[in-house]
């Protein structure tokens, strides 16, 4: 090998080493850029999550308040149902007493024909009852489909 060949060999090795060094530096910078981009993306995600967390906490508070309102309304509805049932029982008792009183009045009235229980047997309504021609006590009781007895 002569000196010119050695020179070209040394130049080739130096050029190869320079190319390798440039490739290493370029790969390192590329990795660093990707790392920085990933870090920025992670920071953006953290910021979005922090903003979303505030909205989520506010929504959870609103949901809790609505749940409390619903529970209170449910409690009130239960109280109103209980009151309605009590009033219905009272009205039923009053209706029964009123019907019994009307039957007794009809039974005592010599101008009104009644059966033994005080139900009218002529189909006429009690005095003061407009247009029905029937007394509430004329309705069959406890499934009594036969109507008034004579």
Backbone bond lengths (Angstrom), bond angles and torsions (degrees), N, CA, C in turn:
res aa  C-N    CA-C-N  psi(-1)  N-CA   C-N-CA  omega(-1)  CA-C   N-CA-C  phi
1 X - - - 1.425 - - 1.536 108.87 -
2 X 1.238 112.46 131.97 1.459 115.89 -179.35 1.528 110.61 -94.47
3 X 1.283 117.04 176.25 1.460 121.79 -173.33 1.523 112.27 -68.24
4 X 1.302 115.75 -30.33 1.468 117.32 178.47 1.525 110.81 -69.65
5 X 1.282 117.81 -38.46 1.479 121.10 178.46 1.531 109.54 -66.57
6 X 1.326 116.33 -39.16 1.462 120.01 179.55 1.531 108.39 -66.05
7 X 1.326 115.61 -39.87 1.463 118.98 178.53 1.529 110.21 -61.58
8 X 1.297 117.41 -46.04 1.473 120.55 179.03 1.527 110.44 -65.17
9 X 1.284 117.81 -35.82 1.470 121.09 177.67 1.526 109.58 -65.74
10 X 1.324 117.50 -43.83 1.466 121.12 179.23 1.530 108.85 -65.51
11 X 1.326 116.84 -43.33 1.477 119.45 178.59 1.530 109.47 -62.23
12 X 1.305 118.34 -41.53 1.471 121.51 178.29 1.519 112.11 -62.61
13 X 1.349 115.85 -43.06 1.479 119.68 178.73 1.521 109.34 -65.10
14 X 1.334 118.26 -43.46 1.466 121.53 -179.60 1.531 109.66 -63.31
15 X 1.329 116.71 -44.94 1.474 119.84 178.31 1.523 109.71 -61.89
16 X 1.318 117.80 -41.95 1.479 121.28 178.69 1.517 110.09 -62.88
17 X 1.346 116.16 -42.44 1.477 118.83 178.55 1.524 110.91 -65.63
18 X 1.324 117.29 -38.06 1.475 120.44 177.57 1.527 109.86 -65.01
19 X 1.322 117.00 -42.81 1.482 120.40 178.87 1.519 110.09 -63.40
20 X 1.315 116.02 -42.38 1.480 119.72 178.74 1.529 109.74 -64.16
21 X 1.341 116.99 -43.68 1.470 120.50 -179.93 1.524 110.53 -62.99
22 X 1.344 117.35 -43.22 1.462 120.80 178.66 1.532 109.77 -63.22
23 X 1.318 117.24 -41.88 1.471 120.56 179.15 1.519 110.80 -63.31
24 X 1.318 117.46 -40.77 1.470 121.40 179.20 1.528 109.72 -64.90
25 X 1.343 117.05 -45.70 1.467 120.71 179.90 1.532 109.62 -63.69
26 X 1.329 116.15 -43.44 1.467 120.13 -179.64 1.530 110.78 -63.12
27 X 1.325 119.39 -42.99 1.473 123.76 179.17 1.536 110.18 -64.21
28 X 1.347 114.69 -40.49 1.464 119.20 179.89 1.530 110.39 -64.63
29 X 1.317 117.21 -44.51 1.471 120.99 178.54 1.532 110.38 -64.82
30 X 1.293 116.23 -39.90 1.464 120.14 179.37 1.533 110.16 -62.71
31 X 1.346 115.98 -44.99 1.468 119.71 176.71 1.524 111.21 -60.64
32 X 1.330 115.92 -40.88 1.463 120.89 -179.52 1.531 110.23 -65.30
33 X 1.337 117.46 -40.68 1.467 120.70 177.51 1.523 110.98 -64.23
34 X 1.325 116.94 -42.90 1.476 120.25 177.92 1.527 110.64 -63.51
35 X 1.334 114.99 -39.35 1.470 119.52 179.14 1.533 110.30 -64.13
36 X 1.324 117.10 -43.81 1.467 121.41 178.23 1.524 110.88 -64.70
37 X 1.314 117.26 -40.59 1.473 120.83 178.73 1.527 110.07 -64.77
38 X 1.324 117.08 -41.47 1.465 120.52 178.28 1.528 110.04 -65.11
39 X 1.336 116.37 -39.41 1.469 120.25 178.74 1.531 110.37 -64.23
40 X 1.354 117.43 -44.27 1.470 120.51 177.83 1.528 110.68 -62.67
41 X 1.329 116.90 -41.26 1.471 119.81 179.12 1.527 110.31 -63.49
42 X 1.331 117.18 -40.75 1.463 120.68 178.41 1.529 110.69 -64.47
43 X 1.330 117.12 -41.37 1.468 120.64 177.78 1.529 110.89 -63.79
44 X 1.324 116.62 -40.45 1.469 120.15 176.81 1.526 110.62 -61.77
45 X 1.326 116.16 -43.99 1.469 119.80 178.58 1.524 110.99 -62.42
46 X 1.328 116.66 -41.08 1.467 119.72 178.34 1.531 110.76 -62.83
47 X 1.327 116.79 -41.16 1.467 120.67 177.92 1.518 111.35 -63.48
48 X 1.343 116.02 -45.02 1.472 119.69 177.25 1.520 110.85 -61.12
49 X 1.336 115.73 -41.69 1.465 119.53 -179.93 1.527 110.93 -64.39
50 X 1.312 117.43 -39.64 1.468 120.74 179.07 1.525 110.23 -64.06
51 X 1.347 116.97 -42.85 1.475 119.74 177.87 1.528 110.08 -65.26
52 X 1.321 116.90 -42.82 1.462 120.78 179.50 1.528 110.78 -64.96
53 X 1.328 116.45 -35.54 1.456 119.63 179.03 1.522 110.71 -61.66
54 X 1.318 117.21 -40.83 1.469 120.29 176.94 1.518 111.40 -61.80
55 X 1.341 116.30 -44.36 1.473 119.54 178.39 1.526 110.52 -65.39
56 X 1.332 115.82 -39.14 1.462 119.69 -179.47 1.525 110.91 -65.17
57 X 1.318 116.99 -43.37 1.470 120.18 177.97 1.524 110.96 -61.28
58 X 1.324 116.36 -42.13 1.468 119.76 178.44 1.521 110.41 -63.65
59 X 1.321 117.23 -41.88 1.475 120.87 179.19 1.530 110.84 -65.53
60 X 1.328 116.66 -39.02 1.470 120.13 177.06 1.529 110.74 -63.40
61 X 1.332 117.38 -39.59 1.466 120.38 177.48 1.524 110.58 -64.87
62 X 1.349 116.34 -42.33 1.474 119.35 178.12 1.520 110.33 -63.91
63 X 1.329 117.00 -41.86 1.467 120.55 179.24 1.526 110.52 -62.47
64 X 1.312 116.91 -40.74 1.467 120.85 178.76 1.531 110.61 -64.18
65 X 1.325 116.61 -42.39 1.465 119.90 179.11 1.525 110.88 -64.62
66 X 1.331 116.48 -42.08 1.471 119.54 178.84 1.522 109.88 -65.45
67 X 1.337 117.28 -39.19 1.468 121.07 177.80 1.520 109.80 -61.24
68 X 1.331 117.64 -43.18 1.464 120.92 178.64 1.519 110.52 -63.12
69 X 1.337 116.96 -41.98 1.467 120.15 177.28 1.520 110.78 -62.08
70 X 1.325 116.54 -42.46 1.464 120.60 179.94 1.531 110.71 -64.48
71 X 1.333 116.59 -41.81 1.466 120.08 178.55 1.528 110.45 -63.17
72 X 1.340 116.36 -42.45 1.466 120.07 179.12 1.529 110.07 -63.97
73 X 1.337 116.47 -42.05 1.470 119.89 179.06 1.519 110.34 -65.02
74 X 1.326 116.29 -38.23 1.461 120.04 178.46 1.528 110.62 -64.47
75 X 1.335 116.46 -42.90 1.465 120.12 177.31 1.529 110.56 -61.66
76 X 1.331 115.91 -43.66 1.465 119.68 179.57 1.523 110.56 -63.98
77 X 1.335 116.30 -40.55 1.464 119.83 178.78 1.525 110.95 -62.85
78 X 1.320 117.19 -40.30 1.469 120.24 177.56 1.527 110.73 -63.61
79 X 1.330 116.33 -41.23 1.463 119.68 178.34 1.530 110.18 -64.05
80 X 1.339 115.88 -42.59 1.467 119.36 179.30 1.525 111.30 -65.35
81 X 1.354 116.83 -38.48 1.468 119.55 176.74 1.525 110.62 -61.65
82 X 1.328 115.64 -44.01 1.462 120.06 179.74 1.528 110.08 -62.68
83 X 1.344 115.84 -42.47 1.464 119.59 178.65 1.529 110.45 -64.36
84 X 1.337 116.73 -41.72 1.468 120.50 179.27 1.528 110.72 -63.16
85 X 1.325 116.60 -41.93 1.466 119.65 178.66 1.527 110.64 -62.84
86 X 1.322 115.92 -42.40 1.469 119.95 178.81 1.525 110.27 -63.17
87 X 1.316 116.86 -44.23 1.468 120.42 178.89 1.527 110.90 -64.78
88 X 1.336 117.03 -38.03 1.462 119.96 177.45 1.521 110.71 -64.50
89 X 1.346 116.07 -41.30 1.476 119.13 176.50 1.525 110.59 -61.85
90 X 1.344 116.29 -44.62 1.461 120.29 179.20 1.525 110.96 -62.91
91 X 1.352 115.93 -42.87 1.462 119.75 179.59 1.534 109.87 -64.66
92 X 1.326 116.57 -39.69 1.468 119.92 177.51 1.512 111.53 -62.41
93 X 1.321 116.05 -42.53 1.469 119.93 177.61 1.521 110.20 -64.04
94 X 1.337 115.79 -44.49 1.458 119.52 179.18 1.523 110.74 -62.69
95 X 1.341 116.54 -41.48 1.465 120.88 179.01 1.529 110.26 -62.46
96 X 1.319 116.53 -42.78 1.464 119.88 179.27 1.524 110.77 -63.18
97 X 1.335 115.79 -43.41 1.459 119.78 179.51 1.532 110.24 -65.27
98 X 1.343 116.54 -42.16 1.456 120.39 178.91 1.526 110.60 -63.19
99 X 1.328 117.22 -44.52 1.462 120.25 178.46 1.527 111.11 -61.88
100 X 1.329 116.14 -41.33 1.460 119.27 178.33 1.526 110.24 -63.98
101 X 1.321 116.30 -40.68 1.463 120.14 179.40 1.528 110.30 -64.92
102 X 1.345 117.90 -41.71 1.460 120.95 178.67 1.537 110.70 -65.34
103 X 1.337 116.01 -40.15 1.473 118.38 177.71 1.524 110.86 -63.96
104 X 1.323 116.12 -40.04 1.460 119.85 179.23 1.530 109.88 -65.26
105 X 1.363 116.41 -40.92 1.464 119.42 178.11 1.522 110.07 -63.01
106 X 1.338 116.94 -44.01 1.465 120.22 178.15 1.529 110.91 -63.57
107 X 1.348 116.65 -39.69 1.465 119.98 179.97 1.525 111.29 -64.40
108 X 1.340 116.00 -36.36 1.455 119.67 -178.96 1.526 112.58 -79.59
109 X 1.320 118.27 -25.16 1.460 122.42 -176.54 1.529 109.49 -73.32
110 X 1.315 117.53 119.62 1.458 119.68 -178.33 1.534 112.36 -70.15
111 X 1.296 118.93 -15.83 1.454 120.99 -178.97 1.528 112.54 -90.75
112 X 1.344 117.68 -4.00 1.460 121.32 -179.06 1.513 108.21 -114.45
113 X 1.334 114.84 125.81 1.470 119.24 178.01 1.526 108.45 -85.75
114 X 1.341 116.91 129.83 1.464 122.00 -178.53 1.515 109.53 -135.42
115 X 1.334 114.40 163.03 1.457 119.44 172.33 1.525 107.89 -85.65
116 X 1.333 117.04 -171.15 1.468 120.68 -176.46 1.532 112.69 -63.76
117 X 1.359 117.11 -30.06 1.464 120.34 -178.96 1.531 112.12 -85.65
118 X 1.330 117.94 -1.30 1.459 121.15 178.89 1.514 112.88 92.63
119 X 1.333 118.89 9.75 1.468 120.84 177.74 1.513 108.62 -82.41
120 X 1.329 115.67 138.39 1.469 120.03 179.21 1.519 109.95 -65.78
121 X 1.306 115.80 139.24 1.462 118.37 179.70 1.521 112.12 -109.26
122 X 1.328 117.82 -6.09 1.462 119.21 -179.89 1.523 112.37 -96.47
123 X 1.361 119.15 0.28 1.452 122.55 177.21 1.502 113.63 81.22
124 X 1.311 120.06 -2.46 1.458 122.14 -179.89 1.517 109.21 -79.44
125 X 1.319 116.34 144.80 1.460 121.18 178.63 1.507 110.40 -81.24
126 X 1.293 118.27 162.32 1.458 122.05 178.98 1.523 110.19 -67.12
127 X 1.282 116.41 158.18 1.450 122.14 178.95 1.519 108.24 -61.29
128 X 1.363 115.33 133.92 1.457 118.94 178.89 1.512 112.85 93.30
129 X 1.312 119.34 -10.88 1.451 121.09 177.90 1.508 107.81 -91.09
130 X 1.329 116.75 120.41 1.459 120.74 -171.79 1.505 111.57 -88.08
131 X 1.303 116.53 120.72 1.432 124.98 164.66 1.498 119.22 74.79
132 X 1.309 121.35 -14.89 1.461 117.82 -174.01 1.513 111.35 -78.26
133 X 1.311 116.88 -33.61 1.458 119.76 -177.29 1.515 111.46 73.25
134 X 1.307 117.68 3.25 1.466 121.17 -179.76 1.509 108.75 -133.63
135 X 1.257 114.54 152.17 1.451 123.28 176.87 1.519 106.74 -98.14
136 X 1.313 117.56 147.05 1.463 119.78 179.67 1.513 110.57 -58.07
137 X 1.319 117.31 -29.19 1.456 120.67 -179.60 1.519 111.61 -75.17
138 X 1.355 118.18 -11.01 1.463 120.74 179.13 1.521 111.53 -71.73
139 X 1.310 117.72 -19.30 1.456 120.09 -179.56 1.516 109.00 -66.48
140 X 1.331 117.66 143.53 1.458 120.18 178.77 1.520 110.68 -60.96
141 X 1.310 116.29 139.05 1.452 122.32 179.59 1.517 109.19 -103.44
142 X 1.314 117.06 139.71 1.455 123.79 175.35 1.514 112.07 50.57
143 X 1.309 117.33 46.78 1.441 120.67 175.75 1.507 114.00 76.25
144 X 1.323 119.87 15.90 1.435 123.78 -179.83 1.527 107.96 -75.71
145 X 1.319 117.31 94.88 1.451 122.56 -175.36 1.526 111.74 -83.01
146 X 1.322 118.77 -4.05 1.464 121.01 -176.47 1.517 111.44 -81.59
147 X 1.308 119.02 -15.58 1.453 121.20 -179.67 1.523 110.05 79.28
148 X 1.338 116.94 -161.44 1.484 120.71 -177.88 1.519 110.76 -65.81
149 X 1.333 113.26 145.58 1.469 119.59 177.46 1.517 109.32 -99.52
150 X 1.350 117.12 152.05 1.447 120.03 178.31 1.485 111.28 -98.00
